[in-house]
Amino acid sequence: MTLIRALPPINENERPRNAGVREQLRQLEEVAREEIQELQKLADARPAPSGLANELLGLAWDLGLDGEALR
């Protein structure tokens, strides 16, 4: 399950009146949708962290270290 969610599209009352600006906005929305879909796929494919990994990160945090110190 991912925490990445798309924002709802802008309704017609909120869209700019200029046709060129509306087209640019439409293109940006399309790119954003594609990027969100790709991020969702990547997040879903990522393995869940093990319980031990979480404990080690917590211990490193308690010691004032970051996750890189565990490598």
C-alpha positions in Angstrom: 0.0 0.0 0.0 1.4 3.4 -0.9 0.9 6.8 0.6 1.3 8.5 -2.7 -2.0 10.0 -3.9 -2.9 12.2 -6.8 -4.6 15.5 -6.2 -8.0 16.0 -7.8 -8.0 17.9 -11.1 -8.6 21.6 -11.1 -12.3 22.3 -11.8 -13.3 24.4 -14.8 -14.1 27.4 -12.6 -10.5 27.5 -11.3 -8.8 27.2 -14.8 -7.2 30.2 -16.4 -9.1 31.9 -19.2 -6.1 32.1 -21.5 -6.2 29.1 -23.9 -2.3 28.9 -24.1 -2.1 28.9 -20.3 -4.9 26.3 -20.0 -3.0 24.0 -22.5 0.2 24.4 -20.5 -1.7 23.5 -17.3 -3.2 20.5 -19.0 0.2 19.3 -20.1 1.6 19.8 -16.6 -1.3 17.8 -15.1 -0.6 14.9 -17.5 3.1 14.8 -16.7 2.3 15.0 -13.0 -0.2 12.1 -13.3 2.5 10.0 -15.1 5.1 10.8 -12.5 2.7 9.9 -9.6 1.9 6.6 -11.3 5.7 5.8 -11.7 6.3 6.7 -8.0 3.4 4.5 -7.0 4.9 1.6 -9.0 8.3 2.1 -7.4 6.9 2.4 -3.9 4.8 -0.8 -4.4 7.9 -2.7 -5.6 10.1 -1.6 -2.7 10.5 -4.4 -0.1 9.2 -3.7 3.3 11.8 -3.0 5.9 12.5 -5.9 8.3 11.9 -5.6 12.0 15.6 -5.9 12.7 16.3 -3.0 10.3 13.9 -0.8 12.2 15.5 -1.7 15.5 19.0 -1.0 14.2 17.9 2.4 12.8 16.3 3.2 16.2 19.5 2.2 18.0 21.6 4.3 15.6 19.2 7.3 16.2 19.5 6.8 20.0 23.3 6.9 19.6 23.2 10.1 17.5 24.1 8.3 14.3 22.4 8.2 11.0 21.5 5.2 8.9 24.7 5.5 6.9 26.7 4.6 10.0 25.1 1.1 9.9 26.6 0.3 6.5 
